[in-house]
Amino acid sequence: MKLKNNLHVLRAEQKWTQQYVAEQLGVSRQTINSLEANKYNPSLILAFQIARLFGKEVTDIFSIEEEEK
């Protein structure tokens, strides 16, 4: 299974930079970049913080994609 997200789209809709989002969440810009590239899975706490920042539910931002075998 792979965790996917639409963080890049939500951030673009708000016209927020990766740096701005990182500052709001107390993480590095590289963390936001890795999240958007699906190279990093956030902790449960960070996922909820992201959802709160965007005024969304966690499931509106993150989804699980089945990997083909």
N, C-alpha and C positions, 0 to 999 in steps of 0.2 A: 504494500500500500504506500501511496505517496500523498503527502499533504500539499494541496494547491491553495493559492490565494489570489484574490483580485486587488491586492493592496495598491499596486501601481495605478490601476484604473481609479480607485477611490481617491488616491492622493492627487492624481491629475485633475479630477473633477473639482477638488478644493483649491487647486493651483498652489499646493504646498510642496516645498522642496523636501528631499530626503533628510536634509539637515534639520529642517523645522520639525518634522515628525520625530526624528531621533531625539531632539531636545525635549519635546513634549513628553516622550516616553522614558527619558533618562537612559538612553542607549546610544551607541555610536551610529554614525551615518553608514558605516560598513555593515552593521547589523541590519539596517533597513534595506540596504542594497542586496544583501544575501537573502533576506526574506522575499523580496520581490522576484529574485531569480530562482526561487524555490531551492536554494542550496542550504537553507537553515530552517529548522522547525522551531517555532517559538515555544517557550514554556507556557503552561496553561495560564499562569498569571499574566505574562506578556500578551498572550492572545486576547485575554479579557480587557487589558489596558488599551490595546489597539482598537478593539470593538467600541469601547467607551469613547475613545478619542474621536472616532468617526460617527458616533451615534447609531451604531448598528449592533446586531446580534453577532456573536462569534461565528455562527453558521452562515451568516450573510457574507462573511469575508473568507472563511476557510472551509475547504471541503476535502474529502478523501477520495483519491482516484485509485482505482484498482490497477495494479500493474499486470500486464499480460505475461503469461508464463511460457 
